[in-house]
Amino acid sequence: MVKIGEFKNPDIQGMSENRKKLIHTFGALAELGQEISYRQNFQETVRISLHLLLGSLAIMRGGVARFSRFGHELNMIAARGMGDDFPLALSLCSEDERQFVNAGTFPIENLDGKVLPFFQVYDHSLERSRIELVMPLVNRDEIVGSVFLGEKASGEPYTSHDKDIISAMGRHIGVAIAQRNLMAELERRVEENRRLYENLRTTYKDTVQAFAAAIDRKDKYTEGHSVRVGKYSEIIGSELGWGTDEVEGSAVAGYLHDIGKITVERKIINAPYRINAKESSELNKHPGVGYEILMPIHHPYADVPLAAKYHHERIDGRGYPDGLYDQEIPYIAKVVNLADSFDAMTTDRPYKRRRPVNDVFADLQRNAGKQFAPEIVTAFFKGMLKELSGETKERRFRKLLGREYMETEGLATTLRKTLNEMAPTSPLTYVRHG
Ligand SMILES: [Fe+2]
């Protein structure tokens, strides 16, 4: 009995092995195609693609170049056996580019190409490295690179079948390079956008700070108030564990909280005495005015106008302008409220001196749950304690309050004691009366 396959024609067997090898090569190329789009693997995968191409047709030497649209040149990115003399960059003139696109991933024999300026300019190099085929890599009518191939190991000329295979593999490498170019372009644009955004953000921050300085200039007794409130609000935001954007947002809210004061008469703001009821009602319009000013502006952080409008509200409902209770008050306004009050207590005013720091702590503790949200007071205290105990190297409070003030004896101990006495996780909820 004769078994199937015993009488195999050696030629057919040989062909099928070749085909198997080719199928394997194409499979490997397909996988590489996916890898190639990532920058880290790009050079390496092009090198492997070249080796697969050379190996599958037993070609002695070759190289792959990537086309640079900016320099109008081919830059070698992988080579094997081409010799050290082969140029790393080869220029293309517009005629070459036109002809390369026309050839469209089909190998040009060195001899056939002689009419092209490219082959004339690089004649010596191509001869010296014994390059027989130059295959443009074209993708969507654009040159993306080129493959250079030396002679076959057998010494036989390339058959049209060989050229078909080279052409198919070349298309594959071409697509992969085009994909990588696209990724690089995308990365470049993302980077450009990031830079533009960064610039815009810096401009916004600078503008906000300039505004804060302008507001502060109007009030000669509380110089730097808005800037300090911005910084305290920023500290509170970060102590509450907020993300970078939110922390930045709370700083902006602090910087701009009093912007409504620009419409209040200077003599009311600068009154060296306690103002009367009429003047007080004039001054109390500033949160509403601030909101009107900030509302039409597009802020990267949503709550900035709300902070201006509600930074004089108290969680017990005894604040102004709307007498809101606890949960009704936007959170950012509660943050700014504490920062604002703390700065008012710790700076000299025309009619009163700054208060001793222990006194201020006692005030904040007493008013946690009345004016302030307790967990915000706790966060604020914790931030200060971190600095006093040396847990953080930052000198945020010291810069704002002065060294002397922060070095008040027993401050850290008082702060620890106060923190222990507070119930940070249970803010009181008020029931609205009448
Ligand atoms: Fe205010």
Residues whose N, C-alpha, C, O or C-beta is under 5 A from the ligand:
A	BS01	LIG	H257 D258
